[in-house]
């Protein structure tokens, strides 16, 4: 039996950040992982997905190149992309393990189960700690329909041996539309199936509509108000029965209908850690659960399920509990991007959130759309869309939204301005950087 000051369950973004920060204060720390060190973001999520996004952008670049004088005869190899991407993930996995070693954090491999509030068992060995942090992340939610086993979730998509000729993607959230965009550009015939009318619930309504139109124009077949009721194997294809009475035969089916916290195998109830009906661990402002000495953060608490948030929470937890340096995480103005083509970047409030918070009469909306200079030669009809939400009474910029090239990078920088409380007047007296798309944010009238 080994004893530590802190045991962290889950070596993903939040857990790794917390473990290394706690160890930097001289604490004895162990971290447990049942899969690969790095977690969803590094192994099955943000990183490999962004590599796929880059791969898909070559398809757009090669088709646009001709008007710029380049005659490119291009072909795409899924195998090469997969090999190189997997090697990168292996390197990152090794790097994260070496960071743990350098930080003097003990890595325990296997699935952790609580015995009591201060003790867990992994692979038959018991380990104890004064404090235990749960950072087990989330897992893709499987569909509850007949034949669900014939569909894959996003993890499996990365290991597919070849690009599917056709794919049905169910779900209009981040994962569904990012993969729809990637696979469409790489050459798959993509059907995106939405149970409602519009993608990206929770985002600014006009942006949702704008992006959906762009995705549709890029060749994705979007079926709205449609649910998949059954999947059957028919020869080499998967036949989807739809709620509209129609059917769809495709080579592959991806369900991206959300994720749920990874908590059901931890044995939480007997040790007094409360979860909600989705299995999300309930925590207070300092990430403390309902059981003393047990903390939780990141996606397993199902609050803001984004990697940078989990990392910030992990560091704040360790600083507060072990560094004698109480920290809290700011959950306002969290920038985020949806890596479709075109890309969507956003920070702050949507028009709907701003209106609900401050009232219609205290909100002014600035919008613009234009053909980006790059596309003045390509002949593509795509237009860049930008929107600022301003509170009239204070002139504060409450939200900034963009659909177009570089939207994520631009919104990251705008997040600094919003976090500092920038006003529309501050935006107006900021000099434009010309020629750029971002300059439109400081010239809107
Ligand atoms: P989301 O919660 O973002 O979206 C789920 C989608 O599935 C919604 O469009 C929802 O539609 C739909 N849906 C839910 N249940 C059903 C159902 N039973 N049948 C059909 N459709 C259904 O989940 P994702 O899986 O896309 O992403 C999970 C999390 O991963 C996100 O919360 C995000 O935090 C993170 N992520 C972040 C990324 C980034 O930062 N770029 C990239 C990828 C993931 P409806 O609107 O009708 O409810």
Boltz pocket constraint, residues with backbone or C-beta under 6 A from the ligand:
constraints:
  - pocket:
      binder: B
      contacts: [[A, 170], [A, 171], [A, 172], [A, 173], [A, 174], [A, 175], [A, 176], [A, 178], [A, 193], [A, 194], [A, 195], [A, 196], [A, 198], [A, 199], [A, 200], [A, 201], [A, 226], [A, 227], [A, 256], [A, 257], [A, 258], [A, 259], [A, 304], [A, 305], [A, 306], [A, 336], [A, 337], [A, 338], [A, 339]]
      max_distance: 6.0
